[in-house]
Amino acid sequence: MDRNVYIILAIVTIMALCPLRSEAQYRTDGGYSGLYDSETAASMRRHVAEIASAENRGRKAGSDGEKAAAEYLFDALKNYGVEMLCPENGDEFGISQASGDTLTSRNVIGFVQGYDTHLRNRYVVIGARLDNLGTNEMTVNGELQEQIYYGANGNASGLAMMIELARMVSTNSILFRRSVIFVGLGASSETFAGAWYFLNRSFSDTDAIDVMINLDMLGTGDDGFYAYTASNSDLNSILASMASELQPVHPEVVAYEPYPSDHRAFYSAEIPAVFFTTGQYPQHNTPKDTGDIIDYGMMERELEYIYNFTVNVANTDDGISFLPEEDNVEKMPQRDDVIPYYECDFKPAFLNSPDPRQFLAKWVYPYLKYPAEAVRDGIQGTVQVNFVIDKDGKVRDVEVVKSVDPLLDAEAVKVISASPKWRPARVNGQKVSCSMTLPVEFRLEKKSKGGGFGINGRRQSW
């Protein structure tokens, strides 16, 4: 027989005796998306999968799915060493419905105590909403079908990040002067009922809450990562100070609210709050909001930034005021016709942008001159400046409300006073005079070669 025929027969025999096992060569789990996850990213992926599972049926407020998500959150926080302040099924509350029925929802509350004897009875509250839209029935080709609004990004992503944030805080509790409270907020879709219940019925020491951090929709960071403070100057100062630090990612501080969420209840209680989010997205409030759309690598970078922000807030010696300009009320004349920035329907705009950072970036910092004497003496800090933008768009009544040094104060006032016209604010369609407070940062950076210092990246000579 031909030698080639023998070779072919031998190969066929080997294949028959040793069949190929395709399952050993190819992945059958639907994709490679989690193959290179870090441990933290893998944990967040697992949290999202559990919370936004089909079994939880969209976690409608008051449903068994919302309850199951609450129980998962309780167990996850407890396993990470967080002291739990509620039963395993959450801190239950009822909401009266128009039908006469009572909807029963719940908050999940955990606690990590700060180490400072003077500040551990002050609190940073970190919240994320538990519920989503639930399910919807529709008829397709004459057949009744059910749609599940999984809510992976809205808001299993925020809950997953809060769980991992709790792990980091609990592990490093010795670094936190203030105590940190974690709250999974139920019935958020019912006019933020869980947040209202926490502030008005459940937690008795609301006056000791220094700041609330709200985590909602944080899974689509490639489209942007945002921080909204309702222009609170103290929180903006902390965000601004972190902007010059090396961080894995930096949020864009926005003057407009990206989405209504639980931070609103804290604003109503006059508690400073910052809302971290990646904003709305095409799959928002649709059945396509599944784990496939989430970028867990970006979530991990956001998590590290938010952890560092939490450390800064928990350890600051300065108070965080809801209305910082009120501390200076005796110095500032009362003007009944001036509307606070956060109460304007349409915010004042500089160069057609309502974001105050545009004014800082395009006007203040390009024209700011670091006083030579301040450079020589190494004086630096953040000057808080309040001013009014009148109905004609002119800047007036520029005053320092938080001083650093007379040299820096005078320079900040001079540059802001010379501002070009703004587009004025409006309330109920009418132009109004608007007051706002902005942080003007003077920062010296020692150069490694050649001497001298820099301000905001611009070299200054001695």
Secondary structure, DSSP 8 states (H G I E B T S, - for coil): --HHHHHHHHHHHHHHHS---GGGTS--SS-STTTT--HHHHHHHHHHHHHT-GGGGGGBTTSHHHHHHHHHHHHHHHHTT-EE-S-TT-EEEEEE-TTS-EEEEEEEEEEE--S-TTTTTSEEEEEEE--B-EEEEEEETTEEEEEEE--IIIIIHHHHHHHHHHHHHHHTGGG-SSEEEEEEETTTTTTTHHHHHIIIII-S-GGGEEEEEEE---S-GGG--EEE-TT-HHHHHHHHHHHTS--S---EEESS-SS--THHHHHHTT--EEEEE----TTTTSTT-SGGG--HHHHHHHHHHHHHHHHHHHH-SS---SSGGGGGTTTS---TTEEEGGG-SB--BBTTB--HHHHIIIIIHHH----HHHHHHT--EEEEEEEEE-TTS-EEEEEEEE-S-HHHHHHHHHHHHT----B-EEETTEEEEEEEEEEEEE--EE-SSS--EEETTEEE--
